[in-house]
Amino acid sequence: MARKPTSDAHDRILDVAADLFDRYGVHAVGMQQIIDELGYGKQLLYREFASKDKLVVAYLQRCTQDWDRTLESAAEKSGTPEEQLVEVVRAVQAMAPGTRGCSLRNTHAEFPHPDHPAHRVSVEHFKTVREQLRALARQTSAANPDRLGDRIMLIIDGLYASGSVLGASGAAAEAVDFARDVIRFETSVTVD
């Protein structure tokens, strides 16, 4: 017999789905598996999320909010834009090892068709992340701040790729120092 749902059923469903998606991938997890894990009935799940696509989009939107909190935290912990960029890398460095990688990147790979809503959410997120990093880099003395922002994004991408495979003791351990080196170089270069 299914348990009686609580008033926070929407969030509980999203929590369970996110955990399963993060562990196994979106395509590998079926709606029945989520229902079984929840202990709720099928009607409740479909009342809250009319389709798996809608659930996946909600999951990805939650992931984008996690990124926004990472940026806010970096700003609170750091005084200069240069320090904020390093702190963003440090935050990702702490998260990436032990995961299957970035949820948005993984889901993007699972949904290659540009018209799929999950694909669109992930692409928009990475456009936004790129612009956020570039905007932060524009606050530095870098001669080419867009290049600095892009390089920091590549370090973050590498953290998710390397950290998910090799863990904290792999190449990810060098990410913060590498970010500092890149920032130091980019802010010392003069424009010709």
N, C-alpha and C positions, 0 to 999 in steps of 0.2 A: 504494500500500500504506500502510495506516495505521501511524503510529508506535506504538511500545510505550508504554503509559501508565506514568507514574511513580507513586510512592506518594502523591504529593500531587495526584492527579487531581481529587479533589473541589474543592480550592481553585483549581486551574488552570481547571477548567470554570467555576467561579463567577467567576473573574477575567475570562475571555473573555466570558462572558455579560453581566457587569456593564458591561464596556467597550462592547459592542454595544448593550445596552439604553440606556445613557447617551447614546450617539451618535444612535441612531435611534428609540428608543422600544420598549417591550416588544412591542406588537402587530406592529410592522414587522419584528421579528427572528424568524425561524423556527428550529426546532431543527436543521434541516439546515445553516443558515448557521453556527450555533455549531459543529457537527461539522466543517464544512469549515475553519473558522478554527482549530480545535483540532488537526486532523490525527489525531484519535482516531476510533475506530469508534463506530457508533451504540449498540452494546451497552454500552460503557463509560458513555456519557452517561446512558443509561436505567438502568444499574445504580446510578449515583450519584444521579440525579434521575428518579424514575419517571414524571414528567410535566412539562410546561412550567410548570404552576401551581406545582408543588413547587420548581422552579428559581427562579421569580419570587419566591416567598415567601422562599426562602433569600437571594436578592439583597436584598430589602427588609429582612430581618433584619440583614444586613450593614450596610446604610445606617443603621439605627437605632444600631448599634454605633459608627459614625462620629460620629453626633451625640453619643453619650455621651462619646467621646474629646474632642470639642469642648468640652463642659461641663467635663470634668476639666482640660483645658488652661487654660481661662479661670480656673478656681479657682486653679491653680498660679501663674498670671501676675499675679494681682490680690489685693489685700489685703482690700478691702471688698466687700460685695455689690453696691454701685453700680458699682464698677470691674469686677466680674465680668460684670454685665449688658452693660456697654460692650464688654468683651473678647469676649463671645459675638457681638455684632453685628460687631465687627472681624473675627473669624474667618470669619463668613459672608460679609462684604464681600470678603474675600480669595479665597473659593472661588467665589462665585456668577458673577462675570463670566466669560464664555468658556465657560459650560456651557449646557445646554438648560434649566437651572433645577434645582430640587430633584427628585431621583429619586423620592422618596416622593410628592410632590405630582403629578408627571407620571404616575406609575403609578396613583395614585388616580383621576386624570381618565380614564385608559384603561379602568378597571374600575369603572364607576359602580354596578353592582349590589351592594347591601349584603351579599349572601350570598357573594360571591366572596372567597376567602381573601386575595388581594392587597388588596382594598378594606378588609377587616377589619384587616389588619396596618397599613395606612397610617392608618386612623382611630385605631386604638389608639396609634400613634406620636404623632400630633398631640395627642391627649388628654394623653399623658404629657409632651410638650414643654410644652404649656400649663401643666400643673401644676408642672413643674420651674421654669419662668420665674416663675410666681406664688410658688412657695415661696422662690425666691431674692429676689424683690421683698419678701416678708414679712419678710426680714431687714434691710430698709432702714427708714428713718423715714417712708416714704410713708404718707399718710393713708389711701389706698385702694390697697394693694399688689396686689390682684388686677387692678385697672385698669392699674397700671404694668406688670405681667407681660404682660397682653394687648396693651398698646401696643408693648412690645418685640417680641412675636411678630408684630405687624403690620409692624414695621420689617423683620424678618427675611423675612417673606413678600414684602414689596416689593423687598427685595434680590434675591431669586431671580427675581422677575418682571422687574424693570428691568435687573438685571445680565445676564440671559440675552439680552435684546433689545438693550440699548444699550452693554453692556460696562462696563469700569471707568471710562470717561470720562463715563458717563451720570449719572443721578440717584443711582446707588449710591455715588458718591464722597462724598455728603453724609450717608450713613447713620450713621457714628460720631458726628459732630457733632449730628445729629438725636437720636440716642439719649441723648447727654449732656443736650441741651436738655429732652427728655421727663423724664429722671430728675431733673434739677434742678427742674423745675416740680413734678413729683409729690411730691418730698420737701420742697418748701417750702409746699405747700398744707396748711392746717389743717382739721380736721374740725369741722363746725358742730354 
